[in-house]
């Protein structure tokens, strides 16, 4: 039975794992700690598809006909421990 690739669905925004240098720049720019970022679980279908591990930061790029492009950041956390 073929598996469904959630990342190929047109309704799913582009997700990517950020490099550590990019994460440090992001945290410095907003003057926040990593733990202050919104979270996404490792069980999330997109996080699973990317192979994201706890502690990584995902960059999510959403397209909107009215707002243009918006970028969101999510800290990957384990669904069992929340860390």
C-alpha positions in Angstrom: 0.0 0.0 0.0 1.5 3.4 -1.0 2.2 5.9 1.7 0.8 9.4 1.6 3.5 12.1 1.6 2.0 15.0 3.6 4.7 17.4 2.3 3.4 17.1 -1.2 -0.1 18.3 -0.4 -0.8 21.8 -1.7 -2.5 22.8 1.5 0.6 22.1 3.6 2.9 25.1 3.9 6.6 24.7 3.3 8.5 23.3 6.4 12.3 23.2 6.7 14.7 22.5 9.5 16.8 25.6 10.3 20.6 25.5 10.6 21.9 26.2 14.1 23.5 29.5 12.9 20.1 30.6 11.6 18.5 29.7 14.9 21.0 31.7 17.0 20.5 34.7 14.7 16.7 34.4 15.1 16.9 34.1 18.9 19.3 37.1 19.1 17.1 39.2 16.8 14.0 38.7 18.9 15.9 38.5 22.2 14.3 35.3 23.3 15.4 31.8 24.5 14.8 28.7 22.4 12.2 27.5 24.9 10.1 30.7 24.3 9.3 29.7 20.7 6.0 28.1 19.9 6.2 24.3 19.8 5.5 21.5 17.4 5.5 17.8 18.4 7.8 15.2 17.0 4.5 13.3 16.2 3.3 16.1 13.8 3.2 14.6 10.3 5.4 17.4 8.9 8.0 17.0 11.6 8.0 13.2 11.1 8.4 13.7 7.3 11.5 15.9 7.9 13.0 13.6 10.5 12.9 16.5 13.0 14.4 15.8 16.5 13.6 17.5 19.8 15.5 20.8 20.1 15.5 21.5 16.4 13.6 24.6 15.0 11.4 24.4 12.0 10.7 27.3 9.7 7.2 27.3 8.2 6.5 29.5 5.2 2.8 30.1 4.5 1.5 31.8 1.4 -1.6 34.0 1.6 -3.4 35.8 -1.3 -4.1 38.7 1.1 -1.1 38.9 3.4 1.6 37.5 1.0 4.1 35.3 2.6 4.4 34.8 6.4 7.1 32.9 8.3 6.5 31.0 11.5 9.0 29.2 13.7 8.4 26.2 15.9 10.6 24.4 18.4 10.4 20.6 18.0 9.5 18.9 21.3 8.9 15.2 22.2 5.3 14.4 22.6 5.9 12.2 25.7 8.2 14.6 27.6 7.3 18.0 26.2 11.0 18.8 25.9 
